[in-house]
Amino acid sequence: MNDPGEAVETRVFERDGYRCRNCGESDQDANSLEPYAIDDRATPESLVTTCTSCHALLSGGVPAWRRTVVTDVEGGLFSLLKTVTGTQGTAVGDVAGFATETTAGIDGDARDRYRADRRQIRLALRVVERHLTALETICEESGYPARARQNNGTVDDSGESLPPPELGRLLGPSLATVSELATTLQAHLQQVMSLAETAVVADGHCHVCLEPIEVESTVDGPNASRPCPSCRNPIRPVDEWIDEDGAIALAPLYRAISTELEDASETTSRLTEHSGTLAEALVE
């Protein structure tokens, strides 16, 4: 990833009000803030302001609160589940709104709103992805990992806290179901975002910076995988949505977005039900 430079970092911090876009921590001196790129290239359109703690999480670190699974198993898991389901719950509505506005066309003030909403949603999905990785570490289909039983619920090789085997046998299946549903929902939300961004490319704009681009046809099909001339981020390909006449078929693309949103809604309902049952068991 390219180095954005101090001037770009300051511009991003100012745009975001010197506040972490994940947890909300504020630092007017920017001593505890770092830019995080949601795309391949670190451009102003792709950078978001994060605090050092959230930046570490997004870069593969383990938050201190997540280590409480050892000393406070029920509380630690409850906090993790609350964070995952809460962030995903917000993302469902945000993604649906983003897709609706995107397919309606992006003009005028909608351009700035598109960039801001895309950054925020992509950041939220990255955070959820990191927490889901932790959840998968904690549980497997049969309950908690075998190494948790071997280590008496201490810490695994990656530094993740693991619960004791007694709770694993009690709650393992329920936690595995919640983890599976949350992962499925994450896939639906990621797909909706990708499809909505594809619709932007189909309309002749880079899905990152919104600058005009040309979707050219070649022998192998539309050549939309090249970098954007403006922001240099890879442009989403639209090959899958080309009809027999070589034109981009928007109707099937919009139907695919609608189907993914419906699936996301159904998965959300199931996840809410199972998460509630599991949360009750954890706090009993």
Summary of the structure (lengths in Angstrom):
residues: 284
radius of gyration: 20.9
end to end distance: 46.6
largest distance: 63.4
contacts: 914
relative contact order: 0.12
helix: 58%
strand: 10%
